[in-house]
Amino acid sequence: MPAEVLRINTLSLILMLEWIKSLPKKPKLCFTSSNEAYAGALESFQQLPIPTPEAVPLVISDTYNPRWSYAGSKLIGELFVIHYAKAYDFPAVIVRPHNFYGPRAGFGHVIPGLCEKIIKRTDPFPLPGTEETRTFCYITDAVKAIRLLMEASATDNQPIETVHIGATDEITMRELAEKMFAVTGWRPRQLDAQPSPAGSVKRRLADIAKIKKLVDWEPETSLAYGLKKTFEWYKKALRN
């Protein structure tokens, strides 16, 4: 629903910024952007530093591809937050999450999808984009990072900070599936490798040097432990 994604993400943010603008005592705002906001730079120019720092071009590579409606809303959202914070003098921080995962994450992302197919014993086992790479940051680590950024005096001043939150252990989708099979004790007889969705990027790895410097944060939860806890939750949720 690209039209709804654009309308809701943009309008809700504008209304929130207008509310903050009207307050006599301004709060600190945390805007959750997305690594999707710059993913188009690799597709368009074949140039994206890996690991990727925060200061890279924000590119929408194809305005007709519905996938980019989300990235577009985040890109314009960053501009709104930066310039409202400057114009109306309130503190804000922009975070770009890199594949947060864990219990209660819905069913529209890769790890919940793997959990569901394993629970249903899907065989052959469909797996899009087998050689694409991502990193995965467990939700408790992500929440701690956001809390530290919001409490830090380093994010109280202008210009506002844009910060990556993510893990550093880059892994292919095939390797991720194999880790899930090991964690769950089941594997299919056949893996059905499929093409990536249109607009999907080949690699994604955040440079997290900035958040380490600002608040001395780095992820603590191992991928194996996080996958185990996530699978346990989805196994219970899907069978109830």
Secondary structure, DSSP 8 states (H G I E B T S, - for coil): -HHHHHHHHHHHHHHHHHHHHH-SS---EEEE--THHHHHHHHHHS---SSB-S-S----S-TTSTTHHHHHHHHHHHHHHHHHHHHHT--EEEEEE--EE-TT--SSSHHHHHHHHHHTT-SSEEEE-TT-EE--EEHHHHHHHHHHHHH-GGGSSSS-EEEEE-----EEHHHHHHHHHHHHT---S-EEEE---TT--S---B--HHHHHHH-----S-HHHHHHHHHHHHHHHHH-
